[in-house]
Amino acid sequence: MRKWIFNILMLASVIVTACSKYEDPGAGQVDQQYFVKTDGIALPVRVAGKESSDVAIIMTHGGPGGSSQSFRLTSGIRNLEPNFKVIYWDQRGSGMTQGNPSKDQITIEQYAKDLDAVVEFTRQVIGAKSIFLLGHSWGGGLTAYYLTEDVSRQAKLKGYIIVCGAYNVPGGLGASRQWVINGANASILLNKDADYWRKALQFYNSNPQVIADNFVDHATYLNKLKGAVYNSNFERPKSYFPAFETVAFLNNPFFVGHNITVKGESIYTALDLSAELNKIKLPTFVMWGERDGLLPPHKVPGHAAGTALADDFLRLAGVPEGDLYYMGYANSAHEPMAEEGPKFAVDLTNFMNKYK
């Protein structure tokens, strides 16, 4: 076991330990597990992909409390590995992160510091000369915060990819709530599970806002309408995903999701970076499932606030003309990297090759 130690230009040093490979990655490929230690927590970082490539993409998972390993179960991400290095990392309190973070460390401000440690690891230890940052769902909110909290961080990157990103959580979930209400009303009109959907409408009448405490109920109704996964007939690549990590994947969302804050307030009520998006100057690729009911990309009929997360991002981002792209996936909801994986991988590869 080898140890790499280096200092990043922050308050603390980062310790990286290279451990044994998960599986034989094949000729010319690498699959290596590291831990990046920052502010008392060891973040698991898996580096997989083309061994000779100096182009890397950092995968920032959703949740909050998910795991980057879920990316490897999608062809849209796994298909990047033959051409690039893919950096999978688990956030504080998530996946196989080592340590016992206190609630006051479960903040977007701390997570942005952690992400910067992963970026520095990718630069200094992995030696990537061209780095792209991808954020999916909650990870889209975290990465948008990372880029706008300190704009100097953008100089470390070649490009930004936001996939169904939660950069405006209360606005997005408000639109999602209306999306389900519309679906419930349509089902009642068609007399399809009418009693079930009447109970759903009672739930929404009693819950004018989707927050951590009622999110599971909301997600149940959303899933029944295929608002999270529309096309479930997708190929699932084989990937090493140990049982103990599966348990962690299921347990962590409750702890992190109920405690994560921005400026001391729950992200469910306070995380809205809309006014900050003009600070993003990087070449940016916005990728969204057109059938996403969790974070709807376009205006939802009946939603008074009119939040349309993809359209709003394209309108508000400060990316120079010609460097901002959008791809909507017609047969996908919230997981286009899985639901339309081959196309997703080709689109993302083209973007990275253009700006690497």
GITA-V72747 format. One record per helix or strand of 2 or more residues. SS is the DSSP state (hx for helix, st for strand). FROM is the first residue (numbers start at 1). LEN is the number of residues. If there is no record, write none. Layout:
ss=SS from=FROM len=LEN
ss=SS from=FROM len=LEN
//
This chain:
ss=st from=2 len=6
ss=st from=13 len=7
ss=st from=29 len=10
ss=st from=41 len=10
ss=st from=55 len=6
ss=hx from=68 len=6
ss=hx from=75 len=4
ss=st from=85 len=5
ss=hx from=103 len=3
ss=hx from=108 len=17
ss=st from=130 len=7
ss=hx from=138 len=12
ss=hx from=151 len=6
ss=st from=159 len=5
ss=hx from=169 len=21
ss=hx from=194 len=13
ss=hx from=212 len=13
ss=hx from=243 len=17
ss=st from=261 len=2
ss=st from=265 len=2
ss=hx from=267 len=4
ss=hx from=274 len=6
ss=st from=284 len=6
ss=hx from=309 len=8
ss=st from=324 len=6
ss=hx from=336 len=4
ss=hx from=341 len=15
//
